[in-house]
Amino acid sequence: MIGGISYGGYMTLLALTRQPTLWRAGIDGSGMSNLVTMEQLEDQTIRAFDDTEFGVLGKDDALLVEWSPITQVDRIVAPVFVYQGVRDPVTPQHEADQIVAALRRRGVPVEYMLLANEGHGVTRRENIIAEHMDLQRP
């Protein structure tokens, strides 16, 4: 299994696309699935950082598309658990919505925990408990 939060969630999705038979399951917490839409929708302060990390929107679009997990979502075969805060200022909810929709269209097992009272990550006790309970289900 592979999992991570934020950049780790992005790397999880990327690993599931690049080495699909290596992983039995993935956990994506607030990960970026499409670097183009990520940069279009994110806060401008964060976008300045992402320009140096991933590439500049409008200039490096081919690179952004190439390194977006959504581009190769058809390679994901392992079940994925996705969780996302509705009020996330770093990774817009749209990133989770689109990877979940793409996986569901293909029939890949995916669970989506959308947390109305969270931002970037899971910090509230009740949500931490719910997340852990969801991960322990068979």
C-alpha positions as a printed Julia matrix, in Angstrom:
138×3 Matrix{Float64}:
   0.0    0.0     0.0
   1.07   3.57   -0.63
  -0.34   6.76    0.83
   0.34  10.37    1.56
  -1.04  13.82    2.24
  -0.73  16.88   -0.01
   2.45  16.37   -2.09
   2.45  12.82   -0.71
  -1.1   12.36   -2.01
   0.07  13.58   -5.41
   3.01  11.14   -5.3
   0.61   8.35   -4.33
  -1.55   9.01   -7.39
   1.54   9.3    -9.56
   2.92   6.0    -8.23
  -0.42   4.28   -8.88
  -0.24   5.43  -12.52
   3.47   4.81  -13.11
   3.77   1.43  -11.35
   0.19   0.13  -11.28
   0.96  -3.53  -10.49
   3.29  -2.73   -7.6
   0.59  -1.34   -5.29
  -2.35  -3.18   -3.7
  -4.07   0.05   -2.57
  -3.52   3.8    -2.3
  -4.5    6.57    0.11
  -4.65  10.08   -1.3
  -5.13  12.89    1.21
  -5.53  16.32   -0.41
  -3.34  15.33   -3.35
  -3.15  17.07   -6.69
  -4.56  15.03   -9.57
  -4.34  17.56  -12.41
  -1.57  20.14  -12.24
  -3.27  22.35  -14.84
  -6.55  22.68  -12.95
  -4.62  22.85   -9.68
  -2.78  25.95  -10.83
  -5.93  27.45  -12.37
  -7.95  27.13   -9.15
  -5.45  27.57   -6.33
  -4.7   30.67   -4.32
  -2.27  32.97   -6.15
   0.23  32.95   -3.26
   0.47  29.18   -3.44
   0.56  29.3    -7.23
   3.78  31.33   -7.08
   5.41  28.42   -5.23
   3.9   25.81   -7.58
   5.24  27.7   -10.59
   8.75  26.91   -9.38
   7.86  23.38   -8.23
   5.84  22.11  -11.2
   5.93  24.66  -14.01
   4.23  27.86  -15.15
   0.64  27.66  -16.37
   0.44  28.82  -19.98
   4.17  28.26  -20.49
   4.82  24.71  -19.26
   1.4   23.17  -20.01
   2.83  20.1   -21.74
   4.95  19.36  -18.68
   2.02  19.96  -16.32
  -0.14  17.54  -18.33
   2.61  14.91  -18.52
   3.12  14.92  -14.73
  -0.58  14.98  -13.83
  -1.89  11.65  -12.51
  -5.25  12.3   -14.22
  -3.46  12.0   -17.59
  -2.77   8.31  -16.95
  -5.67   7.52  -14.65
  -6.56   4.61  -16.95
  -3.49   2.78  -15.59
  -4.72   2.77  -11.97
  -6.01  -0.66  -10.97
  -5.64  -0.67   -7.17
  -8.43   0.52   -4.85
  -8.0    4.11   -3.7
  -9.19   5.93   -0.59
  -9.39   9.69   -1.15
 -10.03  12.25    1.55
 -10.3   15.99    1.08
 -11.2   19.04    3.13
 -13.88  21.25    1.59
 -12.14  24.37    2.92
  -8.67  23.4     1.75
  -6.78  26.57    0.73
  -3.84  24.6    -0.67
  -5.38  21.83   -2.76
  -8.79  22.73   -4.21
 -11.56  20.16   -3.73
 -11.82  19.88   -7.51
  -8.58  17.88   -7.5
 -10.16  15.12   -5.42
 -13.5   15.35   -7.24
 -11.96  14.75  -10.63
  -9.75  11.79   -9.67
 -12.67  10.13   -7.86
 -14.99  10.67  -10.85
 -12.39   9.28  -13.28
 -11.8    6.18  -11.15
 -15.52   5.56  -10.71
 -16.12   5.86  -14.48
 -13.58   3.07  -14.95
 -15.01   0.91  -12.16
 -11.88   1.13   -9.99
 -12.83   0.73   -6.31
 -12.65   4.17   -4.72
 -13.92   5.6    -1.45
 -14.26   9.34   -1.05
 -14.34  11.05    2.33
 -15.18  14.72    1.83
 -14.76  16.63    5.09
 -16.94  19.73    5.28
 -15.22  21.16    8.36
 -11.58  20.6     7.35
  -8.97  22.46    5.37
  -5.65  20.99    4.23
  -5.35  17.71    6.08
  -7.37  16.16    8.87
  -7.08  17.95   12.21
 -10.43  17.59   13.98
 -10.65  14.69   16.4
 -13.98  13.38   15.08
 -12.61  13.35   11.54
  -9.4   11.61   12.56
 -11.47   8.89   14.22
 -13.8    8.6    11.21
 -10.83   8.42    8.83
  -9.15   5.66   10.83
 -12.4    3.74   11.13
 -12.91   3.97    7.36
  -9.37   2.72    6.71
  -9.87  -0.32    8.96
 -13.0   -1.55    7.21
 -12.49  -4.8     5.26
